[in-house]
Amino acid sequence: MAEVFHPDLSLSDCRVDIYKDVIDYAVWGAHMKILIIEADGNTVDFIKNVFDVGWPEAEFVFAHSGKNGIGLVENEKPDVVLLDLGLPDMSGFEVLKQIRHNTEMTIVLMTVRDDESDIVHGLTLGADEYIIKPFRQLELLARIRALTRRKLSV
């Protein structure tokens, strides 16, 4: 279990379980449908495992290509789309443009591309978040939580 220690307190007085806030998914509006558009099966499994532990009531839909992902957005109406930029059939930026043209759902780009120009381009096209791989498990959950919290408060 990960713990964070406050420097001004003794170790026995300051243990903070960082999982408590992240895994308290009941606060998040428990049920959430997430579409993962990602060609790499290992990454899909990793993300699914993270949510199985940290947000067990999340429902998943998967697409391994941009074209299939666009179709699933229209048919499944997910709450959140996790979109990789490196898809086999088309650019993730093109998928982003097509999804954003038709909907206001939360879209998170996940990619190994860490150039500032790619980050700015993705956010300018309408992504709500840009996460660089490899990403940390709790950070992914916290970012999705923050984005959905903002959408629910609007």
C-alpha positions as CSV (number, residue, x, y, z in Angstrom):
1,M,0.0,0.0,0.0
2,A,1.3,3.5,-0.9
3,E,1.5,6.0,1.9
4,V,2.4,9.7,2.0
5,F,4.1,11.2,5.0
6,H,3.7,14.8,6.1
7,P,7.2,16.2,7.0
8,D,6.1,18.2,10.0
9,L,4.5,15.2,11.9
10,S,5.9,12.0,13.3
11,L,5.6,9.0,11.1
12,S,3.1,7.4,13.4
13,D,0.8,10.5,13.3
14,C,0.9,11.3,9.6
15,R,0.2,8.2,7.5
16,V,-2.2,9.1,4.8
17,D,-3.6,6.3,2.7
18,I,-3.6,7.9,-0.8
19,Y,-5.8,5.1,-2.1
20,K,-8.7,6.3,0.1
21,D,-9.5,9.3,-2.0
22,V,-8.8,7.7,-5.3
23,I,-10.7,4.5,-4.7
24,D,-13.7,6.1,-3.1
25,Y,-15.6,5.7,-6.4
26,A,-19.0,6.0,-4.8
27,V,-18.3,9.8,-4.7
28,W,-17.8,9.7,-8.5
29,G,-21.2,8.7,-9.5
30,A,-20.3,5.0,-9.4
31,H,-21.5,3.8,-12.9
32,M,-19.5,5.1,-15.8
33,K,-19.2,3.8,-19.4
34,I,-15.7,4.1,-20.7
35,L,-14.6,3.5,-24.3
36,I,-11.0,2.6,-24.8
37,I,-9.7,3.2,-28.3
38,E,-6.3,1.5,-28.2
39,A,-4.6,-0.9,-30.6
40,D,-2.3,-2.4,-27.9
41,G,-4.0,-5.2,-26.0
42,N,-1.6,-5.0,-23.1
43,T,-2.4,-1.3,-22.5
44,V,-6.1,-2.1,-22.7
45,D,-5.7,-4.9,-20.1
46,F,-3.6,-2.6,-17.9
47,I,-6.3,0.2,-18.0
48,K,-9.1,-2.3,-17.3
49,N,-7.2,-3.7,-14.3
50,V,-6.6,-0.2,-12.9
51,F,-10.4,0.5,-13.1
52,D,-11.4,-3.0,-11.8
53,V,-9.5,-2.2,-8.6
54,G,-10.1,1.6,-8.4
55,W,-13.6,2.0,-10.0
56,P,-15.1,-1.5,-10.1
57,E,-18.5,-0.3,-11.4
58,A,-17.0,1.2,-14.5
59,E,-18.3,-0.5,-17.7
60,F,-15.9,-0.9,-20.7
61,V,-16.3,-0.9,-24.4
62,F,-13.2,-1.5,-26.5
63,A,-12.1,-0.6,-30.1
64,H,-8.7,-1.5,-31.6
65,S,-9.0,0.9,-34.5
66,G,-10.2,4.5,-35.1
67,K,-13.0,3.6,-37.4
68,N,-14.5,1.1,-34.9
69,G,-14.0,3.6,-32.1
70,I,-16.0,6.3,-33.9
71,G,-18.8,3.8,-34.5
72,L,-18.8,2.8,-30.9
73,V,-19.0,6.4,-29.8
74,E,-22.2,6.8,-31.8
75,N,-23.7,3.4,-30.7
76,E,-22.6,3.1,-27.1
77,K,-22.7,6.7,-26.0
78,P,-19.8,6.4,-23.4
79,D,-19.2,8.9,-20.7
80,V,-15.5,8.9,-21.2
81,V,-13.3,8.1,-24.2
82,L,-9.7,7.1,-23.6
83,L,-8.0,7.5,-27.0
84,D,-4.6,6.5,-28.2
85,L,-3.0,8.6,-31.0
86,G,-1.1,5.7,-32.6
87,L,-3.9,3.7,-34.2
88,P,-3.4,1.2,-37.1
89,D,-6.0,2.6,-39.5
90,M,-6.1,6.4,-38.9
91,S,-4.5,9.2,-36.9
92,G,-5.8,9.5,-33.3
93,F,-6.1,13.3,-34.0
94,E,-8.5,12.5,-36.8
95,V,-10.5,10.3,-34.5
96,L,-10.6,13.1,-32.0
97,K,-11.8,15.6,-34.5
98,Q,-14.6,13.3,-35.6
99,I,-15.7,12.5,-32.1
100,R,-15.5,16.1,-30.9
101,H,-17.5,17.3,-34.0
102,N,-20.5,15.3,-32.8
103,T,-20.4,15.3,-29.0
104,E,-19.2,17.0,-25.8
105,M,-18.2,13.8,-24.0
106,T,-15.0,13.6,-22.0
107,I,-12.0,12.6,-24.2
108,V,-8.6,11.8,-22.8
109,L,-5.7,11.3,-25.1
110,M,-3.2,8.6,-24.0
111,T,0.1,8.5,-26.0
112,V,3.8,8.1,-25.9
113,R,4.1,11.3,-27.9
114,D,5.5,13.9,-25.5
115,D,6.3,16.7,-27.9
116,E,4.8,20.0,-26.8
117,S,3.4,20.5,-30.3
118,D,1.4,17.2,-30.1
119,I,0.1,18.1,-26.7
120,V,-1.0,21.6,-27.8
121,H,-2.5,20.1,-31.0
122,G,-4.5,17.5,-29.1
123,L,-5.9,20.0,-26.6
124,T,-6.7,22.5,-29.3
125,L,-8.6,19.9,-31.3
126,G,-10.8,19.3,-28.2
127,A,-9.2,16.7,-25.9
128,D,-10.0,17.3,-22.3
129,E,-6.8,15.8,-21.1
130,Y,-3.5,14.6,-22.5
131,I,-1.7,11.8,-20.6
132,I,1.7,10.6,-21.6
133,K,2.5,6.9,-21.5
134,P,3.6,5.2,-19.4
135,F,1.2,6.7,-16.9
136,R,0.7,6.0,-13.2
137,Q,-2.4,4.0,-12.1
138,L,-3.7,6.4,-9.4
139,E,-2.9,9.4,-11.5
140,L,-5.1,8.0,-14.3
141,L,-8.0,7.4,-11.9
142,A,-7.6,10.8,-10.3
143,R,-7.5,12.6,-13.7
144,I,-10.7,10.9,-14.9
145,R,-12.3,11.6,-11.5
146,A,-11.4,15.3,-11.8
147,L,-12.7,15.5,-15.4
148,T,-16.0,13.8,-14.6
149,R,-16.4,15.9,-11.5
150,R,-16.1,19.1,-13.6
151,K,-18.6,17.8,-16.1
152,L,-21.1,16.9,-13.4
153,S,-20.9,20.3,-11.7
154,V,-21.6,22.2,-14.9
